Structure formats: C-alpha cells, structure tokens
Amino acid sequence: MDRKMEIQDCQLVDQMHQNLQYKYDHDEVVSKMKDKELKEINTIKLLELNYNREIKQEKLKKDLIALDLQKEVQLVEMELKRDLGKQTKHELEEATMHTKKELDLKQMELEQKDQRLAHDIALEKKAQRFLVIDSLRRDGLSVC
C-alpha cells in the first residue's frame, strides 16, 4: 500500500512539474508575442509620424512654390507698370489675366500633386497596416 502511495505521489509531483513547465513555456511565448506586438505597434506609429512629416514637407514645398509664383506675378506687374506708357489699359488687363491664369494653372497642378501624394501615402499606410495585421493573425494574436 505504501508503495502504491509512493508511486501516486511521484506521479503527482511529475504532473505538477509538467504543469509548471507548461505555464513557464506559455508565459514565455506570451511575453515574446507581446514584445513582437509592441514592435509592430511602434512600427505603425513610426509610419504615421513619417506620413505626417511627408505631408508637412509637401505643404511647405507647395507654400514655397506659391510664394515664388506670387513674386513672379509681382515682377510681371512691375514690368507692366513700367511699360504702361507703351501699352493700353486693355493690354495691361489681358497680361494680368494671362498671368493670373498661369498662376491658377500652377496652383491646380500643385493641388493635384498634393492629392496624388496624399493618396499614395495613404495606400502605403494601409498596406503596412494590412501586413502588420496579417502578421499578427498568423501569429495567433487577436486584432482589435
């Protein structure tokens, strides 16, 4: 009878040891998965920061170009005023209209470029998120 109890005690100790080992292994896997998830979250945040930085840079470029165009318009207007004695009022208005049309066209081109850039960046951001989510799913993590 004592031998039977001894065997059962040994089996119980073995079972407890296996349970502890399983818990340790499980905790280690969960910790690694959390570390990986944090790295991926940080990657997403970094991508968002880069996206915002690129948008700001493009806006600054657009503003600089608009300032350059405004200076060009002012120079043209100054030249037109200088040549006013040679030109009629109608010719001056036509030249001003032409300059304004050119400015409007350049502004539209800039806006289209800005929209295309924002669209391209948004697509890239979506693709990155999809890759992160897909990676998380493959690793068995739930995605909120």
C-alpha positions as CSV (number, residue, x, y, z in Angstrom):
1,M,0.0,0.0,0.0
2,D,2.8,2.4,0.8
3,R,4.5,1.6,-2.5
4,K,1.2,2.5,-4.3
5,M,1.0,5.8,-2.4
6,E,4.6,6.5,-3.2
7,I,4.0,5.9,-6.9
8,Q,1.0,8.1,-6.8
9,D,3.0,10.8,-5.0
10,C,5.7,10.6,-7.7
11,Q,3.1,10.8,-10.4
12,L,1.5,13.8,-8.7
13,V,4.9,15.5,-8.4
14,D,5.6,14.7,-12.1
15,Q,2.2,16.2,-13.1
16,M,2.9,19.3,-11.0
17,H,6.3,19.7,-12.6
18,Q,4.8,19.3,-16.1
19,N,2.1,21.9,-15.3
20,L,4.7,24.4,-14.0
21,Q,6.9,23.8,-17.1
22,Y,3.8,24.3,-19.4
23,K,2.9,27.5,-17.5
24,Y,6.5,28.8,-17.8
25,D,6.7,27.9,-21.5
26,H,3.3,29.5,-22.1
27,D,4.3,32.7,-20.2
28,E,7.5,32.9,-22.2
29,V,5.6,32.6,-25.5
30,V,3.0,35.2,-24.5
31,S,5.9,37.6,-23.5
32,K,7.6,37.1,-26.9
33,M,4.3,37.7,-28.7
34,K,3.6,40.9,-26.7
35,D,7.1,42.1,-27.5
36,K,6.5,41.4,-31.2
37,E,3.1,43.2,-31.0
38,L,4.7,46.2,-29.3
39,K,7.4,46.4,-32.0
40,E,4.7,46.2,-34.7
41,I,2.6,48.9,-32.9
42,N,5.8,51.1,-32.7
43,T,6.4,50.4,-36.4
44,I,2.8,51.7,-37.2
45,K,3.4,54.8,-35.1
46,L,6.7,55.4,-36.8
47,L,5.0,55.1,-40.2
48,E,2.3,57.5,-39.1
49,L,4.9,60.0,-38.0
50,N,6.7,59.7,-41.3
51,Y,3.4,60.1,-43.2
52,N,2.7,63.3,-41.2
53,R,6.2,64.6,-41.8
54,E,5.9,64.0,-45.5
55,I,2.6,65.8,-45.7
56,K,4.1,68.8,-43.8
57,Q,7.1,68.8,-46.2
58,E,4.9,68.7,-49.2
59,K,2.7,71.5,-47.8
60,L,5.9,73.6,-47.2
61,K,7.1,72.9,-50.7
62,K,3.7,74.0,-52.1
63,D,3.8,77.2,-50.0
64,L,7.3,78.0,-51.2
65,I,6.2,77.5,-54.8
66,A,3.1,79.7,-54.2
67,L,5.4,82.4,-52.8
68,D,7.7,82.1,-55.9
69,L,4.7,82.4,-58.2
70,Q,3.4,85.4,-56.2
71,K,6.9,87.1,-56.6
72,E,6.8,86.3,-60.3
73,V,3.3,87.9,-60.6
74,Q,4.6,91.0,-58.7
75,L,7.6,91.2,-61.1
76,V,5.4,90.9,-64.1
77,E,3.1,93.6,-62.7
78,M,6.1,95.9,-62.1
79,E,7.3,95.4,-65.6
80,L,3.8,96.0,-66.9
81,K,3.6,99.2,-64.9
82,R,6.9,100.3,-66.3
83,D,5.7,99.7,-69.8
84,L,2.4,101.3,-69.1
85,G,3.2,104.2,-71.3
86,K,3.6,101.8,-74.2
87,Q,0.5,99.7,-73.5
88,T,-3.1,100.5,-73.4
89,K,-5.2,99.7,-70.3
90,H,-6.8,96.8,-72.1
91,E,-3.5,95.2,-72.9
92,L,-2.4,95.5,-69.3
93,E,-5.6,93.8,-68.2
94,E,-5.1,91.0,-70.7
95,A,-1.5,90.5,-69.5
96,T,-2.7,90.5,-65.9
97,M,-5.4,88.0,-66.7
98,H,-2.9,85.8,-68.5
99,T,-0.5,85.9,-65.5
100,K,-3.4,85.1,-63.1
101,K,-4.4,82.2,-65.4
102,E,-0.9,80.8,-65.3
103,L,-0.8,81.2,-61.5
104,D,-4.1,79.4,-61.2
105,L,-2.9,76.5,-63.5
106,K,0.3,76.1,-61.5
107,Q,-1.8,76.2,-58.2
108,M,-4.1,73.4,-59.7
109,E,-1.1,71.4,-60.7
110,L,0.3,71.7,-57.1
111,E,-3.0,70.7,-55.6
112,Q,-3.2,67.6,-57.9
113,K,0.3,66.6,-56.9
114,D,-0.5,67.1,-53.3
115,Q,-3.7,64.9,-53.7
116,R,-1.7,62.2,-55.5
117,L,1.0,62.2,-52.8
118,A,-1.6,62.0,-50.0
119,H,-3.4,59.2,-51.8
120,D,-0.1,57.3,-52.4
121,I,0.9,57.7,-48.8
122,A,-2.5,56.6,-47.6
123,L,-2.3,53.5,-49.8
124,E,1.2,52.7,-48.4
125,K,0.0,53.2,-44.9
126,K,-3.0,50.8,-45.5
127,A,-0.7,48.3,-47.0
128,Q,1.7,48.5,-44.0
129,R,-1.2,48.0,-41.6
130,F,-2.5,45.1,-43.6
131,L,0.9,43.5,-43.4
132,V,1.1,44.0,-39.6
133,I,-2.5,42.7,-39.1
134,D,-1.8,39.7,-41.3
135,S,1.4,39.0,-39.3
136,L,-0.5,39.3,-36.1
137,R,-3.1,36.9,-37.3
138,R,-0.6,34.4,-38.5
139,D,1.0,34.6,-35.0
140,G,-2.4,33.9,-33.5
141,L,-2.9,37.3,-31.9
142,S,-6.3,38.9,-32.0
143,V,-6.6,42.2,-33.8
144,C,-8.7,44.9,-32.1
